[in-house]
Amino acid sequence: SLPANVALLGRVEHSALAGRTAGWSIATIPFRETALSRAVDPVKLYEYLALELPVVAVGMPFLAGVPGVAVCDPATFDAAIVERLRTPFERERIAAFVAESTWARRVD
């Protein structure tokens, strides 16, 4: 059972992502901190930032320092969302980070 303001949409095609997120103010990556979550590099992070959405991530401490991202634990999730929404979105800095994060740039 989910709260009334939460809907599970299932798979969203990549081409539909921008339209689906058009009304969002923030994006979340609410993982449990596990060995797996510490080892992944979530593609959705780059998609959200490219869509100019601030991000709050749980369970991924290695994302600390990524521009546009607040990292927190479950106990501070609500406060991190409020704080991230109050923090100016650094478009130029975040766009530069996204541009440097392509597979081609990583290989180079």
C-alpha positions as a LaTeX table, in Angstrom:
\begin{tabular}{lrrr}
\hline
Residue & $x$ (\AA) & $y$ (\AA) & $z$ (\AA) \\
\hline
Ser1 & 0.00 & 0.00 & 0.00 \\
Leu2 & 1.34 & 3.39 & $-1.02$ \\
Pro3 & 0.53 & 6.92 & 0.09 \\
Ala4 & $-1.99$ & 8.71 & $-2.13$ \\
Asn5 & 0.75 & 10.94 & $-3.59$ \\
Val6 & 2.92 & 8.01 & $-4.74$ \\
Ala7 & 2.33 & 6.08 & $-7.95$ \\
Leu8 & 4.38 & 3.23 & $-9.34$ \\
Leu9 & 4.60 & 3.88 & $-13.06$ \\
Gly10 & 6.68 & 0.93 & $-14.06$ \\
Arg11 & 9.17 & 1.21 & $-16.88$ \\
Val12 & 9.38 & 4.61 & $-18.54$ \\
Glu13 & 10.98 & 4.69 & $-21.98$ \\
His14 & 14.00 & 6.96 & $-22.21$ \\
Ser15 & 12.30 & 9.06 & $-24.89$ \\
Ala16 & 9.42 & 9.76 & $-22.47$ \\
Leu17 & 11.56 & 10.73 & $-19.48$ \\
Ala18 & 11.68 & 14.49 & $-20.11$ \\
Gly19 & 7.92 & 14.67 & $-20.51$ \\
Arg20 & 7.31 & 12.52 & $-17.46$ \\
Thr21 & 9.52 & 14.70 & $-15.26$ \\
Ala22 & 8.43 & 18.10 & $-16.65$ \\
Gly23 & 6.45 & 18.99 & $-13.52$ \\
Trp24 & 8.99 & 17.72 & $-11.01$ \\
Ser25 & 10.86 & 20.05 & $-8.65$ \\
Ile26 & 13.35 & 17.44 & $-7.47$ \\
Ala27 & 14.44 & 13.87 & $-8.17$ \\
Thr28 & 15.37 & 11.21 & $-5.64$ \\
Ile29 & 17.52 & 8.12 & $-5.67$ \\
Pro30 & 16.35 & 6.43 & $-2.45$ \\
Phe31 & 18.56 & 3.33 & $-2.24$ \\
Arg32 & 19.32 & 1.32 & 0.84 \\
Glu33 & 23.01 & 1.56 & 1.65 \\
Thr34 & 24.40 & $-1.84$ & 0.74 \\
Ala35 & 27.52 & $-3.19$ & $-0.92$ \\
Leu36 & 25.61 & $-3.07$ & $-4.21$ \\
Ser37 & 24.45 & 0.54 & $-3.85$ \\
Arg38 & 28.02 & 1.56 & $-2.99$ \\
Ala39 & 29.27 & $-0.13$ & $-6.18$ \\
Val40 & 26.80 & 1.21 & $-8.78$ \\
Asp41 & 26.95 & 4.40 & $-10.80$ \\
Pro42 & 23.26 & 5.23 & $-11.28$ \\
Val43 & 22.47 & 6.33 & $-14.84$ \\
Lys44 & 19.39 & 8.09 & $-13.53$ \\
Leu45 & 21.67 & 10.57 & $-11.73$ \\
Tyr46 & 23.03 & 11.87 & $-15.04$ \\
Glu47 & 19.59 & 11.87 & $-16.63$ \\
Tyr48 & 18.10 & 13.86 & $-13.76$ \\
Leu49 & 20.94 & 16.39 & $-13.77$ \\
Ala50 & 20.75 & 16.75 & $-17.58$ \\
Leu51 & 17.04 & 17.49 & $-17.12$ \\
Glu52 & 18.06 & 20.22 & $-14.63$ \\
Leu53 & 16.57 & 18.47 & $-11.64$ \\
Pro54 & 18.28 & 18.70 & $-8.25$ \\
Val55 & 18.84 & 15.25 & $-6.76$ \\
Val56 & 18.66 & 13.79 & $-3.25$ \\
Ala57 & 20.40 & 10.43 & $-2.94$ \\
Val58 & 20.19 & 7.96 & $-0.07$ \\
Gly59 & 22.58 & 5.03 & 0.37 \\
Met60 & 25.20 & 6.39 & $-2.03$ \\
Pro61 & 27.75 & 8.33 & 0.01 \\
Phe62 & 30.23 & 8.37 & $-2.89$ \\
Leu63 & 27.96 & 10.91 & $-4.66$ \\
Ala64 & 28.86 & 13.55 & $-2.08$ \\
Gly65 & 30.46 & 16.43 & $-3.92$ \\
Val66 & 28.60 & 15.87 & $-7.18$ \\
Pro67 & 27.10 & 19.24 & $-8.12$ \\
Gly68 & 23.34 & 19.42 & $-7.77$ \\
Val69 & 23.24 & 16.37 & $-5.48$ \\
Ala70 & 22.52 & 16.16 & $-1.76$ \\
Val71 & 23.52 & 12.89 & $-0.11$ \\
Cys72 & 21.76 & 11.86 & 3.08 \\
Asp73 & 20.65 & 8.91 & 5.14 \\
Pro74 & 17.05 & 7.77 & 5.62 \\
Ala75 & 16.67 & 9.78 & 8.84 \\
Thr76 & 17.56 & 13.07 & 7.12 \\
Phe77 & 15.80 & 12.43 & 3.77 \\
Asp78 & 12.98 & 14.95 & 4.33 \\
Ala79 & 15.35 & 17.67 & 5.49 \\
Ala80 & 17.71 & 17.00 & 2.56 \\
Ile81 & 14.84 & 17.49 & 0.10 \\
Val82 & 13.87 & 20.81 & 1.69 \\
Glu83 & 17.49 & 21.99 & 1.74 \\
Arg84 & 18.17 & 20.90 & $-1.86$ \\
Leu85 & 15.06 & 22.79 & $-3.02$ \\
Arg86 & 16.33 & 25.92 & $-1.26$ \\
Thr87 & 19.79 & 25.63 & $-2.83$ \\
Pro88 & 20.29 & 27.39 & $-6.16$ \\
Phe89 & 20.74 & 24.99 & $-9.09$ \\
Glu90 & 24.19 & 25.70 & $-10.54$ \\
Arg91 & 23.29 & 25.16 & $-14.22$ \\
Glu92 & 26.73 & 25.86 & $-15.70$ \\
Arg93 & 28.64 & 23.77 & $-13.16$ \\
Ile94 & 26.16 & 20.89 & $-13.44$ \\
Ala95 & 26.11 & 21.03 & $-17.26$ \\
Ala96 & 29.92 & 20.82 & $-17.23$ \\
Phe97 & 29.77 & 17.81 & $-14.90$ \\
Val98 & 27.22 & 16.06 & $-17.14$ \\
Ala99 & 29.29 & 16.83 & $-20.25$ \\
Glu100 & 32.37 & 15.31 & $-18.61$ \\
Ser101 & 30.42 & 12.19 & $-17.60$ \\
Thr102 & 29.73 & 10.72 & $-21.03$ \\
Trp103 & 31.08 & 7.25 & $-21.78$ \\
Ala104 & 33.42 & 8.71 & $-24.42$ \\
Arg105 & 34.88 & 11.19 & $-21.89$ \\
Arg106 & 35.28 & 8.46 & $-19.28$ \\
Val107 & 37.16 & 6.25 & $-21.74$ \\
Asp108 & 39.43 & 9.16 & $-22.65$ \\
\hline
\end{tabular}
